[in-house]
């Protein structure tokens, strides 16, 4: 299919003179690439800081969770992984809901929350594989390597059956967003995909919402399937993340970045990396 040129722009035909690498020369080529990269950076900065409505709070469509952040925004300073993790542990508490939390206690739902923690905080796990949902794992042959880790973390509805040679079969923890838990298409209550492992589900609240306000108006109704799952599997380890922790984590990220970031909570994948960093995993390997 031929693309019509803009008005006033000459059409390029097959015999247009395109300089070869030899004609340009290596030094000149590298110089052109460097100049082009610089232009891209300038354009991206302009879009992010001046023009993009996505990154500006101009109404509910760009700030659906009513984020009112007045904290610092950092600079791109070099920090070691150890420094970042230590600061993360000091500032972010990735707590899950407990029997003592209101309004669940007053509503008679306290016993629905498990006693067993997701991870024993006194124990340091030696190795962890954090398995993404990327299609690039297909035909990777990494299944045995993934399963060799002490802890294997997966996300949402990423399958293992039929792909074990590439993604493995072991699952220690599966982190689920509230859409996967609540939408019938994912078959959460009946699918074997979500059995025989620890589960952590999350749903975003408004930036300053209380637990009571969140319970009355969740993004997706994860509570009904959660409580039903707890009735069916009372001995299972299935936790709900306190939504206020999502925004503490978001603030941590924003405080280290000089530009505005999206006013949305972090993804399941980021939660997995962050949560395991707090659980004293000494060698977490994202795959």
ZATOR-609514 format. One line per 8 residues: number of its first residue (from 1); their letters; for each residue x, y, z of N, C-alpha, C. Coordinates in Angstrom, 2 decimals, always signed. Layout:
<sepas>
NUM = A = X:Y:Z:X:Y:Z:X:Y:Z  ... .
</sepas>
This chain:
<sepas>
1 = XXXXXXXX = +0.86:-1.19:+0.00:+0.00:+0.00:+0.00:+0.88:+1.23:+0.00  +0.58:+2.17:-0.86:+1.36:+3.39:-0.97:+0.76:+4.48:-0.09  +1.61:+5.16:+0.65:+1.16:+6.25:+1.51:+1.28:+7.55:+0.76  +0.19:+8.24:+0.67:+0.21:+9.51:-0.04:+0.99:+10.55:+0.74  +1.82:+11.32:+0.11:+2.58:+12.36:+0.81:+1.69:+13.53:+1.18  +2.15:+14.31:+2.14:+1.44:+15.55:+2.46:+1.53:+16.52:+1.29  +0.59:+17.44:+1.27:+0.56:+18.43:+0.20:+1.87:+19.22:+0.20  +2.46:+19.31:-0.98:+3.70:+20.07:-1.08:+4.93:+19.27:-0.78 .
9 = XXXXXXXX = +4.76:+18.01:-0.43:+5.90:+17.17:-0.12:+6.17:+16.24:-1.29  +7.38:+16.24:-1.85:+7.66:+15.39:-3.00:+7.61:+13.92:-2.61  +7.05:+13.10:-3.55:+6.97:+11.66:-3.30:+8.34:+11.04:-3.51  +8.74:+10.16:-2.59:+10.02:+9.50:-2.70:+9.86:+8.24:-3.55  +10.64:+8.11:-4.57:+10.57:+6.94:-5.43:+11.71:+6.00:-5.09  +11.70:+4.84:-5.74:+12.64:+3.78:-5.37:+14.08:+4.21:-5.51  +14.35:+5.05:-6.50:+15.75:+5.40:-6.74:+16.19:+6.64:-5.96  +15.45:+7.00:-4.87:+15.92:+8.09:-4.03:+17.32:+7.79:-3.54 .
17 = XXXXXXXX = +18.17:+8.76:-3.50:+19.55:+8.54:-3.07:+19.61:+8.42:-1.56  +19.88:+7.21:-1.08:+20.03:+6.98:+0.35:+21.48:+6.69:+0.64  +22.15:+7.54:+1.40:+23.58:+7.33:+1.63:+23.84:+6.05:+2.40  +24.88:+5.35:+2.00:+25.26:+4.11:+2.69:+26.11:+4.45:+3.90  +26.38:+3.41:+4.72:+27.23:+3.59:+5.90:+28.61:+4.07:+5.49  +29.10:+3.54:+4.33:+30.43:+3.94:+3.87:+30.45:+5.42:+3.48  +29.31:+5.87:+2.84:+29.25:+7.27:+2.41:+29.24:+8.23:+3.60  +28.48:+7.86:+4.61:+28.34:+8.74:+5.78:+29.61:+8.71:+6.62 .
25 = XXXXXXXX = +30.15:+7.52:+6.83:+31.29:+7.40:+7.72:+30.82:+7.13:+9.14  +31.57:+6.30:+9.86:+31.16:+5.88:+11.20:+31.00:+7.06:+12.14  +31.98:+7.97:+12.15:+31.94:+9.10:+13.08:+30.74:+10.00:+12.81  +30.50:+10.27:+11.53:+29.36:+11.12:+11.18:+28.04:+10.44:+11.53  +27.98:+9.11:+11.33:+26.76:+8.37:+11.66:+26.48:+8.43:+13.15  +27.50:+8.19:+13.96:+27.33:+8.25:+15.41:+26.92:+9.64:+15.85  +27.47:+10.65:+15.18:+27.11:+12.03:+15.52:+25.64:+12.31:+15.21  +25.18:+11.79:+14.07:+23.77:+11.97:+13.71:+22.85:+11.24:+14.69 .
33 = XXXXXXXX = +23.22:+10.02:+15.06:+22.42:+9.26:+16.02:+22.35:+9.99:+17.36  +23.49:+10.52:+17.81:+23.51:+11.25:+19.07:+22.63:+12.50:+19.01  +22.70:+13.22:+17.89:+21.87:+14.42:+17.74:+20.39:+14.06:+17.72  +20.05:+12.96:+17.05:+18.65:+12.53:+16.99:+18.15:+12.14:+18.38  +18.96:+11.42:+19.15:+18.58:+11.05:+20.50:+18.35:+12.29:+21.36  +19.20:+13.29:+21.20:+19.05:+14.52:+21.98:+17.74:+15.21:+21.63  +17.39:+15.21:+20.34:+16.12:+15.81:+19.93:+14.94:+15.06:+20.52  +15.02:+13.72:+20.57:+13.95:+12.93:+21.15:+13.78:+13.25:+22.63 .
41 = XXXXXXXX = +14.89:+13.38:+23.35:+14.83:+13.69:+24.78:+14.16:+15.04:+24.99  +14.54:+16.02:+24.17:+13.94:+17.35:+24.29:+12.44:+17.28:+24.06  +12.02:+16.55:+23.03:+10.60:+16.44:+22.73:+9.84:+15.72:+23.83  +10.42:+14.66:+24.38:+9.77:+13.93:+25.46:+9.61:+14.80:+26.69  +10.64:+15.56:+27.02:+10.55:+16.46:+28.18:+9.46:+17.50:+27.96  +9.40:+18.02:+26.75:+8.39:+19.04:+26.46:+6.99:+18.46:+26.62  +6.79:+17.24:+26.11:+5.47:+16.61:+26.21:+5.11:+16.33:+27.66  +6.08:+15.81:+28.42:+5.80:+15.44:+29.81:+5.54:+16.66:+30.69 .
49 = XXXXXXXX = +6.34:+17.69:+30.50:+6.30:+18.81:+31.42:+5.39:+19.96:+30.98  +5.04:+20.01:+29.70:+4.30:+21.17:+29.22:+2.95:+20.84:+28.59  +2.90:+19.81:+27.74:+1.73:+19.63:+26.91:+0.83:+18.49:+27.30  +1.38:+17.41:+27.87:+0.58:+16.20:+28.03:-0.49:+16.35:+29.09  -1.75:+16.23:+28.69:-2.85:+16.31:+29.64:-2.86:+15.10:+30.56  -2.23:+14.01:+30.13:-2.20:+12.80:+30.96:-1.49:+13.06:+32.27  -0.46:+13.92:+32.23:+0.35:+14.14:+33.41:-0.05:+15.39:+34.18  -1.17:+15.99:+33.82:-1.63:+17.17:+34.54:-3.00:+16.91:+35.13 .
57 = XXXXXXXX = -3.19:+17.44:+36.32:-4.48:+17.24:+37.00:-5.47:+18.29:+36.52  -6.21:+17.98:+35.46:-7.21:+18.90:+34.93:-8.56:+18.20:+34.88  -8.99:+17.73:+36.01:-10.27:+17.05:+36.04:-10.14:+15.60:+36.44  -11.29:+15.00:+36.70:-11.31:+13.64:+37.22:-10.74:+12.62:+36.25  -10.84:+12.85:+34.95:-10.36:+11.86:+33.98:-8.86:+11.67:+34.08  -8.14:+12.68:+34.53:-6.70:+12.59:+34.67:-6.26:+12.35:+36.10  -7.20:+12.37:+37.01:-6.88:+12.13:+38.41:-8.03:+11.37:+39.05  -8.27:+10.13:+38.58:-9.48:+9.41:+39.00:-9.51:+9.06:+40.48 .
65 = XXXXXXXX = -8.36:+9.05:+41.14:-8.32:+8.68:+42.56:-8.13:+9.89:+43.47  -8.30:+11.07:+42.88:-8.26:+12.32:+43.65:-6.98:+12.45:+44.46  -5.86:+12.23:+43.79:-4.55:+12.32:+44.45:-4.22:+13.79:+44.68  -3.96:+14.12:+45.94:-3.56:+15.47:+46.33:-2.20:+15.37:+47.01  -1.17:+15.28:+46.20:+0.18:+15.07:+46.71:+0.91:+16.40:+46.81  +1.41:+16.69:+48.00:+2.14:+17.94:+48.22:+3.56:+17.67:+48.68  +4.00:+16.44:+48.54:+5.33:+16.07:+49.00:+6.41:+16.42:+48.00  +7.64:+16.01:+48.29:+8.77:+16.36:+47.42:+8.80:+15.54:+46.14 .
73 = XXXXXXXX = +9.48:+16.07:+45.14:+9.83:+15.31:+43.95:+11.34:+15.34:+43.85  +11.93:+14.18:+43.68:+13.38:+14.07:+43.76:+14.10:+14.41:+42.48  +15.38:+14.19:+42.49:+16.22:+14.34:+41.32:+16.81:+12.98:+40.98  +17.33:+12.87:+39.76:+17.90:+11.60:+39.34:+19.30:+11.44:+39.95  +19.34:+11.13:+41.21:+20.61:+10.92:+41.90:+20.90:+9.44:+41.99  +22.17:+9.12:+41.99:+22.58:+7.74:+42.05:+22.43:+7.20:+43.47  +21.68:+6.12:+43.61:+21.55:+5.42:+44.88:+21.72:+3.93:+44.61  +22.36:+3.27:+45.54:+22.55:+1.83:+45.38:+21.24:+1.11:+45.64 .
81 = XXXXXXXX = +21.17:-0.14:+45.19:+19.99:-0.95:+45.44:+19.76:-1.09:+46.94  +20.83:-1.28:+47.68:+20.71:-1.43:+49.13:+20.13:-0.18:+49.77  +20.56:+1.00:+49.33:+20.04:+2.25:+49.87:+18.55:+2.41:+49.57  +18.16:+2.08:+48.34:+16.76:+2.21:+47.96:+15.88:+1.24:+48.74  +16.35:+0.01:+48.92:+15.56:-0.98:+49.66:+15.44:-0.60:+51.12  +16.53:-0.12:+51.72:+16.48:+0.29:+53.12:+15.50:+1.45:+53.31  +15.53:+2.41:+52.40:+14.60:+3.54:+52.48:+13.17:+3.07:+52.27  +13.00:+2.12:+51.37:+11.68:+1.56:+51.11:+11.11:+0.91:+52.36 .
89 = XXXXXXXX = +11.93:+0.15:+53.05:+11.48:-0.52:+54.28:+11.10:+0.48:+55.37  +11.81:+1.59:+55.40:+11.55:+2.60:+56.42:+10.25:+3.36:+56.14  +9.92:+3.56:+54.87:+8.82:+4.45:+54.51:+7.53:+3.75:+54.14  +7.62:+2.50:+53.66:+6.44:+1.83:+53.12:+6.11:+0.59:+53.93  +4.90:+0.51:+54.42:+4.41:-0.65:+55.15:+3.37:-1.35:+54.29  +3.77:-2.46:+53.67:+2.86:-3.18:+52.79:+2.01:-4.15:+53.62  +1.18:-3.58:+54.46:+0.39:-4.40:+55.37:-0.85:-4.95:+54.67  -1.31:-6.09:+55.15:-2.57:-6.65:+54.67:-3.63:-6.46:+55.75 .
97 = XXXXXXXX = -4.88:-6.60:+55.36:-5.96:-6.40:+56.31:-5.96:-7.49:+57.38  -6.33:-7.09:+58.59:-6.32:-8.03:+59.71:-7.67:-8.05:+60.40  -7.80:-8.93:+61.35:-9.05:-9.09:+62.10:-9.43:-7.84:+62.89  -8.48:-7.01:+63.19:-8.74:-5.82:+64.00:-9.18:-4.61:+63.19  -9.12:-4.69:+61.89:-9.42:-3.53:+61.05:-10.93:-3.29:+60.97  -11.29:-2.02:+61.07:-12.66:-1.58:+60.83:-12.80:-1.13:+59.38  -13.98:-1.36:+58.80:-15.26:-1.73:+59.42:-15.50:-3.24:+59.52  -14.50:-4.04:+59.15:-14.72:-5.48:+59.03:-15.01:-6.14:+60.38 .
105 = XXXXXXXX = -14.37:-5.63:+61.41:-14.62:-6.21:+62.74:-16.06:-5.96:+63.19  -16.53:-4.73:+63.03:-17.89:-4.40:+63.45:-18.94:-5.10:+62.59  -18.58:-5.43:+61.37:-19.52:-6.09:+60.47:-19.52:-7.61:+60.64  -18.73:-8.10:+61.57:-18.67:-9.54:+61.80:-17.87:-10.30:+60.77  -16.98:-9.62:+60.08:-16.19:-10.25:+59.02:-14.75:-10.51:+59.44  -14.42:-10.22:+60.68:-13.03:-10.32:+61.12:-12.45:-11.71:+60.94  -13.27:-12.73:+61.21:-12.77:-14.10:+61.15:-12.49:-14.56:+59.72  -12.88:-13.76:+58.76:-12.61:-14.12:+57.37:-11.14:-13.94:+57.00 .
113 = XXXXXXXX = -10.45:-13.11:+57.75:-9.05:-12.84:+57.43:-8.16:-13.91:+58.06  -7.17:-14.41:+57.31:-6.34:-15.51:+57.81:-5.39:-15.07:+58.91  -5.04:-16.02:+59.76:-4.06:-15.76:+60.81:-2.63:-15.85:+60.28  -2.41:-16.75:+59.34:-1.06:-16.97:+58.83:-0.63:-15.81:+57.92  +0.58:-15.32:+58.11:+1.07:-14.24:+57.24:+1.45:-14.78:+55.87  +1.60:-13.89:+54.92:+2.06:-14.32:+53.60:+3.45:-14.94:+53.69  +4.34:-14.25:+54.35:+5.70:-14.74:+54.53:+6.10:-14.57:+55.99  +6.92:-15.49:+56.47:+7.46:-15.40:+57.82:+8.54:-14.31:+57.80 .
121 = XXXXXXXX = +8.28:-13.20:+58.48:+9.20:-12.07:+58.45:+10.51:-12.36:+59.17  +10.54:-13.43:+59.94:+11.79:-13.79:+60.63:+12.72:-14.59:+59.74  +12.24:-15.00:+58.61:+13.01:-15.87:+57.73:+13.51:-15.11:+56.53  +14.72:-15.40:+56.13:+15.28:-14.80:+54.91:+15.29:-15.87:+53.83  +14.50:-15.66:+52.81:+14.45:-16.60:+51.70:+15.67:-16.36:+50.80  +16.25:-17.43:+50.34:+17.51:-17.32:+49.63:+17.35:-16.87:+48.18  +16.39:-17.45:+47.47:+16.21:-17.09:+46.06:+14.73:-16.94:+45.74  +14.45:-16.08:+44.79:+13.06:-15.84:+44.37:+13.03:-15.55:+42.88 .
129 = XXXXXXXX = +12.07:-16.14:+42.20:+11.84:-15.83:+40.79:+10.53:-15.07:+40.68  +10.59:-13.85:+40.15:+9.40:-13.03:+39.93:+9.07:-13.13:+38.45  +8.04:-13.90:+38.13:+7.78:-14.28:+36.75:+6.77:-13.33:+36.11  +7.18:-12.66:+35.08:+6.29:-11.72:+34.40:+5.31:-12.48:+33.52  +4.34:-11.75:+32.97:+3.36:-12.32:+32.05:+3.76:-12.12:+30.59  +5.02:-11.78:+30.36:+5.46:-11.42:+29.01:+5.46:-12.60:+28.07  +5.04:-12.36:+26.84:+5.06:-13.39:+25.82:+6.47:-13.82:+25.43  +7.46:-13.02:+25.81:+8.85:-13.36:+25.48:+9.32:-14.62:+26.20 .
137 = XXXXXXXX = +8.59:-15.06:+27.22:+8.97:-16.31:+27.89:+8.64:-17.54:+27.05  +7.78:-17.37:+26.06:+7.40:-18.50:+25.21:+8.62:-19.04:+24.48  +8.84:-20.33:+24.58:+9.98:-21.04:+23.98:+11.31:-20.60:+24.59  +11.26:-20.10:+25.82:+12.50:-19.68:+26.49:+13.23:-20.86:+27.13  +12.50:-21.93:+27.47:+13.11:-23.07:+28.15:+13.54:-22.80:+29.57  +12.95:-21.78:+30.20:+13.36:-21.38:+31.55:+12.58:-22.07:+32.67  +11.69:-23.00:+32.33:+10.81:-23.59:+33.33:+11.54:-24.21:+34.50  +12.54:-25.06:+34.24:+13.28:-25.73:+35.31:+14.05:-24.72:+36.15 .
145 = XXXXXXXX = +14.59:-23.70:+35.51:+15.33:-22.66:+36.23:+14.39:-21.89:+37.17  +13.21:-21.55:+36.70:+12.23:-20.84:+37.53:+11.83:-21.69:+38.73  +11.53:-22.96:+38.48:+11.09:-23.85:+39.56:+12.18:-24.14:+40.58  +13.44:-23.89:+40.23:+14.54:-24.16:+41.16:+14.62:-23.14:+42.28  +13.89:-22.04:+42.18:+13.96:-21.00:+43.19:+13.07:-21.34:+44.39  +13.46:-20.82:+45.54:+12.73:-21.13:+46.77:+11.32:-20.52:+46.76  +11.20:-19.34:+46.20:+9.91:-18.66:+46.11:+9.69:-18.28:+44.64  +8.50:-18.60:+44.12:+8.14:-18.23:+42.75:+6.86:-17.40:+42.81 .
153 = XXXXXXXX = +6.92:-16.21:+42.26:+5.79:-15.28:+42.31:+5.24:-15.09:+40.90  +3.92:-15.20:+40.77:+3.25:-14.97:+39.49:+2.14:-13.94:+39.67  +1.59:-13.49:+38.54:+0.66:-12.37:+38.58:-0.62:-12.66:+37.80  -1.72:-12.23:+38.38:-3.03:-12.26:+37.74:-3.33:-13.64:+37.15  -3.74:-13.72:+35.90:-4.20:-15.00:+35.35:-3.19:-15.62:+34.39  -1.91:-15.33:+34.58:-0.87:-15.92:+33.73:-0.87:-17.44:+33.91  -1.04:-18.20:+32.83:-1.15:-19.66:+32.95:+0.21:-20.33:+33.12  +0.18:-21.54:+33.63:+1.36:-22.40:+33.67:+1.11:-23.70:+32.90 .
161 = XXXXXXXX = -0.09:-24.24:+32.97:-0.41:-25.49:+32.30:-0.24:-25.34:+30.79  +0.52:-26.27:+30.23:+0.80:-26.22:+28.80:+2.04:-25.41:+28.47  +2.61:-24.72:+29.46:+3.79:-23.88:+29.22:+4.89:-24.14:+30.25  +4.82:-25.28:+30.92:+5.73:-25.52:+32.04:+7.19:-25.53:+31.63  +7.51:-25.97:+30.41:+8.91:-25.99:+29.98:+9.48:-24.58:+29.88  +8.60:-23.59:+29.70:+9.05:-22.20:+29.56:+8.87:-21.37:+30.83  +7.78:-21.60:+31.58:+7.50:-20.76:+32.75:+7.50:-21.53:+34.06  +7.68:-22.86:+34.01:+7.66:-23.65:+35.22:+6.25:-23.96:+35.69 .
169 = XXXXXXXX = +6.17:-24.71:+36.78:+4.87:-25.09:+37.34:+4.70:-24.67:+38.79  +5.78:-24.28:+39.43:+5.74:-23.92:+40.85:+5.21:-22.50:+41.03  +4.31:-22.33:+41.99:+3.83:-21.00:+42.35:+3.72:-20.90:+43.86  +4.49:-20.00:+44.44:+4.41:-19.77:+45.89:+3.37:-18.71:+46.21  +3.34:-17.65:+45.41:+2.44:-16.52:+45.62:+1.94:-16.03:+44.29  +0.64:-15.76:+44.21:+0.06:-15.13:+43.02:-0.58:-13.83:+43.47  -0.19:-12.73:+42.85:-0.72:-11.41:+43.18:-1.77:-11.05:+42.13  -2.97:-10.70:+42.61:-4.12:-10.50:+41.73:-4.71:-9.12:+41.89 .
177 = XXXXXXXX = -5.02:-8.48:+40.78:-5.78:-7.24:+40.90:-7.26:-7.57:+41.03  -8.05:-6.59:+41.43:-9.45:-6.83:+41.76:-10.29:-7.19:+40.54  -9.85:-6.86:+39.34:-10.59:-7.26:+38.15:-10.54:-8.77:+37.96  -9.37:-9.36:+38.19:-9.23:-10.81:+38.05:-10.07:-11.53:+39.10  -10.12:-10.98:+40.30:-10.88:-11.61:+41.39:-12.39:-11.47:+41.15  -12.84:-10.37:+40.58:-14.27:-10.07:+40.54:-14.96:-10.41:+39.23  -14.26:-10.41:+38.10:-14.92:-10.61:+36.82:-15.10:-12.09:+36.52  -16.32:-12.52:+36.19:-16.60:-13.94:+35.94:-15.72:-14.56:+34.85 .
185 = XXXXXXXX = -15.27:-13.78:+33.90:-14.49:-14.31:+32.80:-13.22:-15.01:+33.27  -12.70:-14.61:+34.44:-11.47:-15.21:+34.95:-11.72:-16.45:+35.82  -12.99:-16.69:+36.17:-13.33:-17.90:+36.92:-12.57:-18.06:+38.21  -12.40:-16.99:+38.94:-11.54:-17.02:+40.12:-11.94:-18.09:+41.15  -13.21:-18.20:+41.46:-13.63:-19.11:+42.53:-13.50:-20.59:+42.15  -13.53:-20.88:+40.88:-13.55:-22.29:+40.45:-12.29:-22.74:+39.71  -11.50:-21.83:+39.22:-10.34:-22.21:+38.41:-9.22:-22.79:+39.27  -8.61:-23.90:+38.85:-7.47:-24.47:+39.58:-6.23:-23.58:+39.51 .
193 = XXXXXXXX = -6.25:-22.59:+38.63:-5.10:-21.68:+38.49:-4.79:-20.96:+39.79  -5.82:-20.77:+40.64:-5.65:-19.97:+41.86:-5.67:-20.84:+43.13  -5.37:-22.12:+43.00:-5.38:-23.02:+44.15:-3.97:-23.51:+44.47  -3.80:-23.92:+45.74:-2.55:-24.53:+46.16:-1.40:-23.56:+46.30  -1.69:-22.30:+46.60:-0.64:-21.29:+46.73:-1.16:-20.16:+47.62  -0.26:-19.29:+48.06:-0.67:-18.08:+48.75:-1.22:-17.08:+47.72  -2.21:-16.31:+48.13:-2.83:-15.32:+47.25:-2.82:-13.95:+47.93  -2.57:-12.94:+47.13:-2.66:-11.55:+47.60:-3.45:-10.77:+46.57 .
201 = XXXXXXXX = -4.59:-10.20:+46.97:-5.42:-9.41:+46.07:-5.38:-7.94:+46.48  -5.52:-7.07:+45.50:-5.51:-5.63:+45.80:-6.52:-4.90:+44.92  -6.98:-3.80:+45.46:-7.93:-2.94:+44.77:-7.62:-1.52:+45.20  -7.56:-0.56:+44.28:-7.20:+0.81:+44.66:-8.36:+1.55:+45.31  -8.02:+2.36:+46.27:-8.98:+3.28:+46.88:-8.66:+4.68:+46.43  -9.52:+5.63:+46.75:-9.14:+7.03:+46.58:-7.96:+7.35:+47.47  -7.22:+8.37:+47.07:-5.94:+8.70:+47.71:-6.07:+8.88:+49.22  -7.12:+9.52:+49.67:-7.26:+9.82:+51.10:-8.41:+9.04:+51.75 .
209 = XXXXXXXX = -8.90:+8.00:+51.09:-10.06:+7.26:+51.60:-9.71:+6.43:+52.82  -10.67:+6.29:+53.71:-10.55:+5.37:+54.84:-10.91:+3.97:+54.38  -10.65:+2.98:+55.21:-11.02:+1.61:+54.87:-12.54:+1.48:+54.74  -13.27:+2.20:+55.57:-14.73:+2.16:+55.50:-15.21:+2.72:+54.16  -14.66:+3.83:+53.74:-15.04:+4.43:+52.45:-14.68:+3.51:+51.29  -13.53:+2.88:+51.39:-13.11:+1.94:+50.34:-14.03:+0.72:+50.28  -14.39:+0.20:+51.45:-15.27:-0.97:+51.50:-16.63:-0.67:+50.86  -17.12:+0.53:+51.05:-18.41:+0.92:+50.49:-18.33:+1.24:+49.00 .
217 = XXXXXXXX = -17.15:+1.56:+48.52:-17.03:+1.97:+47.12:-15.69:+1.51:+46.52  -15.50:+0.21:+46.37:-14.25:-0.28:+45.77:-14.22:-0.02:+44.27  -13.05:-0.08:+43.69:-12.94:+0.05:+42.24:-13.68:-1.10:+41.56  -13.43:-2.32:+42.02:-14.16:-3.52:+41.60:-14.49:-4.30:+42.86  -15.63:-4.96:+42.84:-16.09:-5.66:+44.04:-15.29:-6.94:+44.26  -14.13:-6.79:+44.89:-13.35:-7.98:+45.23:-13.81:-8.61:+46.54  -14.64:-7.91:+47.33:-15.00:-8.41:+48.65:-15.90:-9.65:+48.59  -16.89:-9.64:+47.71:-17.80:-10.79:+47.63:-17.05:-12.07:+47.27 .
225 = XXXXXXXX = -16.24:-12.08:+46.20:-15.50:-13.31:+45.91:-14.44:-13.63:+46.95  -13.88:-12.59:+47.58:-12.88:-12.86:+48.62:-13.50:-13.63:+49.79  -14.60:-13.12:+50.32:-15.23:-13.78:+51.46:-15.77:-15.16:+51.09  -16.27:-15.30:+49.86:-16.73:-16.61:+49.40:-15.56:-17.59:+49.31  -14.44:-17.13:+48.82:-13.25:-17.98:+48.72:-12.78:-18.40:+50.11  -12.87:-17.52:+51.07:-12.44:-17.83:+52.44:-13.38:-18.88:+53.06  -14.65:-18.84:+52.72:-15.59:-19.86:+53.21:-15.25:-21.21:+52.61  -14.95:-21.23:+51.32:-14.63:-22.48:+50.64:-13.28:-23.05:+51.05 .
233 = XXXXXXXX = -12.33:-22.17:+51.33:-10.97:-22.60:+51.62:-10.47:-21.92:+52.90  -11.04:-22.27:+54.05:-10.71:-21.57:+55.30:-9.26:-21.73:+55.75  -8.60:-22.80:+55.32:-7.21:-22.99:+55.73:-6.22:-22.36:+54.76  -6.71:-21.79:+53.67:-5.82:-21.19:+52.70:-5.27:-19.84:+53.16  -4.16:-19.45:+52.60:-3.54:-18.16:+52.92:-3.86:-17.19:+51.80  -4.88:-16.38:+52.04:-5.36:-15.42:+51.05:-5.57:-14.09:+51.75  -4.79:-13.09:+51.35:-4.82:-11.79:+52.01:-5.30:-10.70:+51.06  -5.86:-9.65:+51.66:-6.18:-8.42:+50.94:-5.19:-7.34:+51.36 .
241 = XXXXXXXX = -4.63:-6.67:+50.39:-3.69:-5.60:+50.68:-4.43:-4.35:+51.15  -3.94:-3.74:+52.20:-4.49:-2.46:+52.65:-4.27:-1.44:+51.54  -5.33:-0.85:+50.97:-5.15:+0.06:+49.82:-4.35:+1.30:+50.15  -4.29:+1.67:+51.42:-3.51:+2.85:+51.79:-2.02:+2.62:+51.54  -1.61:+1.34:+51.59:-0.21:+1.01:+51.31:+0.15:+1.31:+49.86  -0.81:+1.17:+48.95:-0.56:+1.47:+47.54:-0.12:+2.91:+47.36  -0.79:+3.81:+48.10:-0.48:+5.22:+47.93:+0.79:+5.61:+48.66  +1.12:+4.92:+49.73:+2.41:+5.15:+50.37:+3.54:+4.76:+49.43 .
249 = XXXXXXXX = +3.33:+3.66:+48.72:+4.32:+3.23:+47.73:+4.38:+4.22:+46.57  +3.22:+4.69:+46.12:+3.19:+5.68:+45.04:+3.96:+6.94:+45.45  +3.78:+7.38:+46.68:+4.48:+8.57:+47.18:+5.99:+8.35:+47.21  +6.38:+7.14:+47.58:+7.81:+6.81:+47.60:+8.39:+6.94:+46.19  +7.67:+6.43:+45.20:+8.15:+6.51:+43.82:+8.21:+7.96:+43.36  +7.13:+8.72:+43.59:+7.08:+10.11:+43.16:+8.17:+10.95:+43.82  +8.49:+10.65:+45.05:+9.50:+11.44:+45.78:+10.90:+11.25:+45.20  +11.09:+10.22:+44.38:+12.40:+9.97:+43.78:+12.47:+10.39:+42.31 .
257 = XXXXXXXX = +11.38:+10.95:+41.78:+11.34:+11.30:+40.36:+10.99:+12.77:+40.22  +11.72:+13.53:+39.41:+11.49:+14.98:+39.32:+10.23:+15.36:+38.56  +9.75:+14.52:+37.64:+8.55:+14.85:+36.88:+7.34:+14.20:+37.52  +6.15:+14.69:+37.14:+4.92:+14.08:+37.64:+4.77:+12.68:+37.06  +4.35:+11.74:+37.87:+4.02:+10.42:+37.37:+2.50:+10.27:+37.37  +2.02:+9.25:+36.68:+0.58:+9.04:+36.62:+0.01:+8.89:+38.02  -1.14:+9.49:+38.24:-1.79:+9.43:+39.55:-2.63:+8.16:+39.66  -1.99:+7.06:+39.41:-2.59:+5.74:+39.51:-1.71:+4.87:+40.41 .
265 = XXXXXXXX = -2.29:+3.92:+41.12:-1.48:+3.07:+41.98:-0.54:+2.19:+41.16  +0.52:+1.69:+41.76:+1.45:+0.81:+41.04:+0.77:-0.47:+40.57  +1.38:-1.14:+39.61:+0.83:-2.36:+39.03:+1.08:-3.57:+39.92  +0.45:-4.69:+39.57:+0.67:-5.94:+40.30:+2.14:-6.34:+40.26  +2.76:-6.18:+39.09:+4.16:-6.55:+38.96:+5.06:-5.75:+39.87  +4.82:-4.44:+39.93:+5.64:-3.61:+40.80:+5.40:-3.96:+42.26  +4.15:-4.25:+42.60:+3.84:-4.66:+43.97:+4.60:-5.92:+44.34  +4.70:-6.85:+43.39:+5.41:-8.09:+43.67:+6.87:-7.85:+43.97 .
273 = XXXXXXXX = +7.52:-7.05:+43.15:+8.93:-6.75:+43.38:+9.11:-6.03:+44.71  +8.24:-5.06:+44.98:+8.37:-4.27:+46.21:+8.07:-5.11:+47.44  +7.00:-5.90:+47.39:+6.59:-6.68:+48.55:+7.67:-7.68:+48.94  +8.25:-8.32:+47.96:+9.28:-9.31:+48.25:+10.57:-8.67:+48.75  +10.83:-7.45:+48.32:+11.99:-6.74:+48.85:+11.82:-6.50:+50.35  +10.58:-6.24:+50.77:+10.31:-6.01:+52.19:+10.29:-7.30:+52.98  +10.13:-8.43:+52.31:+10.04:-9.72:+53.00:+11.40:-10.40:+53.09  +12.46:-9.61:+52.98:+13.80:-10.11:+53.23:+14.22:-11.22:+52.28 .
281 = XXXXXXX = +13.86:-11.06:+51.03:+14.35:-11.98:+50.02:+15.72:-11.49:+49.57  +16.72:-12.32:+49.77:+18.08:-11.85:+49.55:+18.48:-11.87:+48.07  +17.79:-12.63:+47.24:+18.19:-12.74:+45.85:+16.96:-12.86:+44.96  +16.22:-11.78:+44.81:+15.01:-11.79:+44.00:+15.37:-11.57:+42.54  +14.96:-12.48:+41.67:+15.32:-12.41:+40.27:+14.08:-12.21:+39.41  +13.87:-11.01:+38.85:+12.75:-10.82:+37.93:+13.01:-11.57:+36.63  +12.00:-12.27:+36.11:+12.16:-13.03:+34.86:+11.06:-12.60:+33.89 .
</sepas>
